[in-house]
Amino acid sequence: MPTESSDPRENVSLISFNTLALPGRARRYVRITADNQLMAFIGVRPRFVLGGGSNLVLAGDFDGLVLRVAIPGRALIGEDAEAWYVRAGAGENWHDFVQWTLAQGWPGLENLSLIPGTAGAAPIQNIGAYGLEVSERFHCLTAFDMNSGECRQFSRAACRFAYRDSVFKREGWHLDGRFVITGLTFRLPKRWRPLIDYGSLAAELAARGITQADARQIADAVIAVRRRHLPDPARLPNAGSFFRNPLVDAGTADRLSAAHPDLPRYPQPDGRVKLAAAWLIERAGWKGRDLGPVGMYEKQALVLVNRGGATGADVLALTRAVQHDVRVKFGVDLAPEPVFTQSPRPVLKSPCPA
């Protein structure tokens, strides 16, 4: 397969650059493989930063510049008595990077195996799975300011991480392309301890007869569970878990538990309670149910799938329908995880001036 050019192009189809396989074209498109390329596009608007496209709902054509981040790189950049410090280029495939760290003997990211997307996208929504969030292993990142042309470093504190959230989402920078993440560093603990209490992971390890799991065994179990329950985007286009698990106050959680004793609930340090979005969606009647060419996956109610030929409008219609029914039945609001793009005008097929 030929290597994709890093030269700017015009009127580029984005259907192969989003895992939901939604149609749309970019008026201008450039593949970024090194941070110094970004200097040529300072101040260009509108713009959108694209990683692996695994957390994206393409609303249609984008009448602006799409910057597809493909900056490579994997390296151990330091260590101390407590941890290894490992850097990833923002364009590195996340799963491949996690498996590489394990192969080097640096545990810590194993619970996040097989999450689709790029390393640079991981901190934006603070990806998490099976009892671990990426913020717990995060050290710092570098990002290029597309307004000023400056390179800035963000510490863990500066990222202001929360559940499926960060300063990049909170300030809307992921939508307006203010900052392009170019690389990030993880702190992987030398005094590692396994995180295996999450229900389906614990069950998988027990089924394998593993009582003292190492990092590789945990990764293998996570991969097996995910492959059983989540469709391969190459075969059935999807964006992974589509809705966040909602956080509610303790009173709401108690009220719902009284009416639905089997509702999974997870108390949080701040006193709120996390509810299982998949359970709510299934009980609202949406597991395995379609609305036009899209539907909620029959093996995992949290996953929205494109059965073929869907558009961003189809995804939005299903999103609103699921949200409505869950709200009516349980009084709980569901928020989608993916980013929805917006474009003010249809894409123009004539050349766009630099």
C-alpha positions in Angstrom: 0.0 0.0 0.0 1.5 3.4 -1.0 2.5 5.9 1.7 0.0 8.8 2.0 1.5 12.1 0.9 2.1 14.9 3.4 1.4 17.6 0.8 -1.8 19.6 1.2 -4.6 18.3 -1.0 -8.1 19.6 -1.9 -11.6 18.1 -1.9 -10.5 14.9 0.0 -13.0 12.2 1.0 -12.9 11.5 4.7 -15.0 8.3 4.7 -11.9 6.1 5.2 -10.6 8.4 8.0 -13.5 7.8 10.4 -14.3 4.4 11.9 -18.1 5.0 11.5 -17.4 5.2 7.8 -19.6 8.3 7.4 -19.4 10.3 4.2 -17.9 13.8 4.0 -15.2 15.7 2.2 -12.6 18.2 3.4 -12.1 21.3 1.4 -8.4 21.2 2.3 -6.5 18.3 3.9 -3.0 17.7 5.0 -1.3 14.8 6.8 1.0 16.0 9.6 4.0 13.8 10.2 6.2 16.4 12.0 5.4 19.4 14.2 7.3 21.8 12.0 4.7 21.3 9.2 2.2 23.1 11.4 3.9 26.5 11.0 2.5 26.7 7.5 -1.1 26.7 8.7 -1.0 29.1 11.6 -4.2 31.2 11.7 -6.0 29.2 9.0 -9.7 28.8 9.8 -11.9 26.9 9.9 -9.8 23.9 10.9 -10.3 20.5 12.4 -7.7 18.2 13.9 -8.2 14.5 13.1 -6.5 11.6 14.7 -7.6 8.0 14.1 -11.2 9.0 13.5 -12.4 6.5 16.1 -14.2 9.0 18.3 -15.7 11.1 15.5 -19.2 11.7 14.0 -18.7 13.4 10.7 -21.6 15.7 10.2 -20.9 16.1 6.5 -18.5 18.1 4.3 -16.0 20.3 6.1 -15.5 23.7 4.5 -12.0 24.2 5.9 -8.7 22.6 6.7 -8.4 19.1 8.1 -5.1 18.4 9.9 -4.7 14.7 10.2 -2.0 14.0 12.9 0.3 11.1 12.0 3.4 12.1 14.0 5.3 8.8 14.8 7.6 8.0 17.7 8.1 5.6 20.6 10.9 6.1 23.2 12.0 5.7 26.8 13.0 9.2 27.6 13.9 8.7 31.3 13.5 6.7 34.5 13.9 7.1 38.2 13.4 4.9 41.2 9.6 5.1 40.9 8.8 5.0 37.2 9.7 4.8 33.5 8.9 7.8 31.4 7.8 6.8 27.9 7.0 9.1 25.1 4.7 8.5 22.1 4.2 10.6 19.0 0.7 11.8 18.7 0.1 9.8 15.6 1.0 6.4 17.1 -1.7 3.8 17.0 -2.8 3.6 20.6 -3.2 -0.2 20.9 0.2 -0.8 19.2 1.9 1.6 21.5 0.4 -0.1 24.6 1.5 -3.5 23.4 5.0 -2.1 22.7 5.3 -0.8 26.3 4.4 -4.3 27.6 6.9 -5.9 25.3 9.6 -3.7 26.8 8.7 -4.8 30.3 7.0 -1.5 31.3 3.5 -2.4 32.7 0.8 0.1 33.5 -1.3 0.6 30.3 -2.5 -3.0 29.9 -6.1 -2.3 30.9 -6.3 0.1 28.0 -5.5 -2.5 25.3 -7.4 -2.5 22.1 -8.9 0.9 22.4 -9.0 2.3 18.9 -7.5 5.6 17.9 -4.2 7.4 18.2 -2.0 8.3 21.2 -2.6 12.0 20.8 -6.4 11.6 21.1 -6.1 9.6 24.4 -5.8 12.6 26.8 -8.4 14.7 25.1 -11.3 12.6 26.4 -9.3 10.9 29.1 -9.9 7.4 27.7 -10.6 4.7 30.2 -11.5 1.0 30.4 -11.6 -1.8 33.0 -10.9 0.3 36.0 -8.2 2.6 34.6 -8.2 6.1 33.0 -5.3 7.3 30.9 -4.9 10.3 33.3 -3.6 7.9 36.0 -0.6 7.1 33.8 -0.2 10.5 32.2 2.9 12.7 32.8 2.8 15.6 30.3 2.2 16.5 26.6 3.4 18.9 24.0 0.9 20.8 21.8 1.3 23.4 19.1 -0.8 26.5 19.4 -2.4 27.1 15.9 -3.1 30.7 16.8 0.3 31.9 18.1 2.7 29.4 16.6 4.1 28.5 20.0 4.8 25.0 21.3 3.4 24.5 24.8 3.8 21.8 27.4 0.8 20.7 29.5 1.4 18.9 32.8 -1.1 16.5 34.3 -2.6 19.2 36.4 -2.8 21.6 33.5 -4.9 19.1 31.5 -7.6 19.2 34.2 -8.7 15.7 33.7 -12.1 14.4 34.7 -14.3 11.5 33.7 -14.0 11.3 29.9 -13.0 15.0 30.0 -10.0 17.3 29.9 -9.3 21.0 29.4 -9.1 20.3 25.7 -12.8 19.3 25.6 -13.9 21.8 28.3 -12.5 24.8 26.5 -13.7 23.5 23.1 -10.1 23.3 21.7 -10.8 19.9 20.3 -13.5 21.5 18.1 -11.8 24.7 16.9 -8.3 23.1 16.5 -6.7 25.6 18.8 -4.0 23.1 20.0 -2.6 20.2 18.0 -1.1 17.6 20.3 2.2 16.5 18.9 3.5 14.1 21.6 2.9 12.9 25.1 4.8 11.2 27.9 3.5 8.5 30.3 4.7 7.7 33.8 4.6 3.9 34.1 5.1 2.7 37.7 7.9 0.4 38.7 5.9 -0.6 41.8 3.1 -1.9 39.5 0.0 -3.6 40.9 -2.7 -5.2 38.8 -6.1 -3.6 38.4 -8.4 -6.6 37.9 -11.5 -5.8 40.0 -13.7 -4.7 37.0 -16.5 -7.3 36.6 -16.0 -8.6 33.0 -12.2 -8.6 33.3 -12.2 -10.4 36.7 -14.6 -13.0 35.2 -12.3 -13.5 32.1 -9.2 -14.0 34.3 -11.2 -16.5 36.5 -12.3 -18.4 33.5 -8.7 -18.7 32.4 -7.7 -20.0 35.9 -5.5 -17.0 36.6 -5.4 -15.8 40.2 -2.1 -13.8 40.1 -2.2 -12.0 36.8 0.8 -10.3 35.3 0.4 -7.3 32.9 0.6 -9.5 29.8 -2.2 -11.8 31.0 -4.4 -8.8 31.9 -3.8 -7.3 28.4 -4.7 -10.6 26.8 -7.9 -10.9 28.9 -8.9 -7.3 28.0 -8.4 -8.0 24.3 -10.5 -11.1 24.5 -13.3 -9.4 26.3 -13.3 -6.5 23.9 -13.2 -8.7 20.8 -16.2 -10.7 22.1 -18.4 -7.7 22.8 -17.2 -5.0 20.4 -17.4 -5.2 16.6 -14.4 -4.7 14.4 -14.8 -1.3 12.7 -13.4 -2.8 9.5 -16.3 -5.2 9.3 -19.1 -3.2 11.0 -18.3 0.5 11.2 -18.6 1.9 14.7 -17.0 4.4 17.1 -16.7 2.1 20.1 -18.6 3.0 23.3 -20.9 5.8 22.1 -22.4 7.2 25.3 -20.6 8.1 28.6 -21.7 6.3 31.7 -23.7 9.0 33.4 -22.8 10.5 36.8 -25.7 11.2 39.1 -26.1 12.4 42.7 -26.5 9.7 45.4 -30.2 10.5 45.9 -31.0 9.8 42.2 -29.0 6.6 42.3 -30.9 5.4 45.4 -34.2 6.2 43.8 -33.3 4.3 40.6 -31.8 1.4 42.6 -35.0 1.1 44.6 -37.0 0.7 41.4 -34.4 -1.3 39.6 -32.4 -3.4 42.1 -30.2 -4.9 39.3 -29.0 -1.5 38.1 -25.1 -1.5 38.1 -23.8 1.5 40.1 -20.3 2.6 41.0 -19.8 5.1 43.9 -17.3 7.9 43.1 -14.9 9.7 45.4 -16.9 12.9 45.1 -20.1 11.3 46.4 -21.7 10.9 43.0 -22.6 7.6 41.5 -21.7 6.3 38.0 -24.4 4.3 36.3 -24.0 1.8 33.5 -25.1 3.5 30.3 -25.3 0.1 28.5 -27.8 -1.2 31.1 -30.0 2.0 30.7 -30.0 1.7 26.9 -30.8 -1.9 26.9 -33.7 -1.5 29.4 -35.0 1.4 27.3 -35.4 -1.1 24.5 -32.5 -0.1 22.2 -30.1 -3.0 22.4 -30.0 -4.6 18.9 -32.6 -2.1 17.6 -32.0 0.0 14.4 -33.2 3.4 13.3 -32.7 3.5 9.5 -29.2 2.5 8.6 -27.8 2.8 12.2 -28.5 0.9 15.4 -27.3 -0.1 18.8 -25.2 -3.2 18.6 -26.9 -6.5 19.5 -24.0 -7.7 21.6 -23.3 -4.4 23.4 -26.0 -1.8 23.8 -23.4 1.0 24.3 -22.0 0.7 20.7 -23.7 2.5 17.8 -23.1 0.8 14.5 -23.4 1.8 10.8 -25.3 -1.0 9.1 -24.3 0.5 5.7 -24.8 3.9 4.0 -25.4 6.0 7.1 -24.8 9.7 7.3 -24.0 12.0 10.2 -27.7 13.0 10.2 -28.7 9.3 10.7 -26.3 9.0 13.7 -27.6 12.2 15.2 -31.2 11.0 14.9 -30.4 7.8 16.7 -28.5 9.6 19.3 -31.4 11.8 20.1 -33.9 8.9 20.1 -31.8 6.9 22.6 -31.3 9.9 24.8 -35.0 10.7 24.7 -36.1 7.2 25.7 -33.6 6.8 28.5 -34.6 10.2 29.8 -38.3 9.3 29.8 -37.8 5.9 31.4 -35.2 6.8 34.0 -34.9 10.5 34.2 -31.2 10.3 33.3 -29.4 12.3 30.6 -26.9 10.4 28.4 -24.0 12.3 26.7 -22.3 11.0 23.7 -18.5 10.4 23.8 -17.6 11.1 20.2 -16.9 14.6 18.7 -19.6 15.8 16.3 -18.1 17.9 13.5 -19.9 20.9 12.2 -19.4 22.8 8.9 -21.1 26.1 8.2 -21.3 25.6 4.4 -21.1 22.8 1.9 -17.6 22.0 0.7 -16.5 24.0 -2.3 -14.8 22.0 -5.0 -12.9 25.0 -6.5 -9.4 25.6 -5.2 -9.1 27.3 -1.9 -6.4 30.1 -1.5 -3.7 29.5 1.0 
